[in-house]
Every structure is written in structure tokens, then in C-alpha cells.
Amino acid sequence: MEVIIGTCLSALSTGFGALIILFMSNAFLIATMTGAIEIVMGLLGFYLTSFVYFLVPYGLAFAAGAMLFIIY
């Protein structure tokens, strides 16, 4: 649950930054929807990991390896 709250707070800060710059335009609606889909997909991911909990360590290891590959 803490991860979801952190993702929501991250999406809110991104959305408020876009709000200041893009208010009163079409881009404001697009920025709002990209922040909203982040929250929905975070909740969906949290729900789906309850079914495939045994694959989570492999997914995290793959993600860590991809990040290290990009950095080095």
C-alpha cells in the first residue's frame, strides 16, 4: 500500500507542475490524463501481483539488471 501512496504523490507533483505551465490549453487535459493512468496502472499492478507473487523476485531482478545495463 505504501508503494501506491508514493506513486500517487509522485503523479500529483508531476500533475501540479504541468498545471502551472499548461493551464487553459488542450495540453492540460493530456497531462492530467497521463497522471491519472499512472495511478490506475499502479493499482492494477498491485492487484495482479497477489496472483503471481512467486514471479515478483524474478521481475525485480530483471528490472535491476536492465537499469544496471543502461547505467554502465
Helices and strands as residue ranges (DSSP letters): H 2-22, H 26-48, G 53-55, H 56-71
